[in-house]
Amino acid sequence: MRVLMCISTEQDIIEPSCGSERQFIGYANALAERGHTVQITNVLKATPDWDVDCDICHIVNAGGYKSPSVLVAQLCKERGIPVVVSPVYWPISEVKKEIIDKMDENEEQVTANFTTHENGIRDLLREANWLLPNAEIELEKVVELLGGEMSIFAEEDEKQTGYTVIRNGIDVVDEINMALRLNEKEMLFDERLEEMLADRFVLCVGRIEVRKNQESLIEAMKPLWEEDPDLQLVLMGAKSAPYVRYLNEEVKGKNILFCPPGPPAAVMRMMRRCKAHALISLIETPGLVNLEAAGLNKPVVVADRGSVSEYLLDKEGVFYCDPHDIESITLALRGAMAMESADELGSFVRREYSYEKIAGELEAVYKRVIADKNP
């Protein structure tokens, strides 16, 4: 098949560090490995090459700047090219409230921005011939966004347009398995970082921002620090300047190490060395770093939000918490720190969520949707 894959993002899609962008490239590479021709385009910065024939268009992420994606979907439909969309959607009301309450932002302006965001998502999803939510619970939220009626996905011939759940994946072959094979010497960082990095640490990989909720994680670490002052919290990711300023008093005097974002290999090394990984975000669908840390046999502390529970279920090594309940987070951290390794969890994640497995499922959906368009 000839697949046009599109995303609209300000991020680098050649060496991506953000979740949706990494999914986008992961899908594309795995499909190419299966023999398909894949044209990838960041439609925020370039237009697809319409001189190249394609059988189907796959748009990843209905968030971000939507207008370019909507236009691409409309042009594809004019050309008779079916469009499938991976929404990557979760309601943002909880994050909106946190931004207004903590960042001293103008409520009217924040509300207007979020409304524009949601309206843009609706516009794109209405152009889809087929939806590819990454979880059943995500589909429920998409249907709510679109007015509660799946029948909104109907073409002129009144054929019902449906959906297929396509899970998020991780790079098991080239990243996870390679990281698992690293010896102690190969896991070392440069001398400066090694001097700052503690022997025992909790790792949180993700942008330091309101949505990721590092404030609550820091608060929940305090009882652990009272018992073990040498225990470190490593926050690895790009910084939102306003949020870091907001956290300023909280981080003073704490055993916290800020690390800049790094390439996958650096993230994997950091995950291999941590005692546990914690990401207690207000929104995660389900968070690639949650899957990656779990795939590396690490206990994970995750929020009971988004679709993460649909991925990791009640596997041993997964510790759920309420991201607003500090005692709940502390309890989850204690459970994770008490585990030496989450081998069963790691085996499950590597088996179920590899890009190779997901590419096979995508291929089957593409064939079905193309057949529906060309009976």
Summary of the structure (lengths in Angstrom):
residues: 375
radius of gyration: 21.1
end to end distance: 16.7
largest distance: 67.1
contacts: 1275
relative contact order: 0.13
helix: 48%
strand: 15%
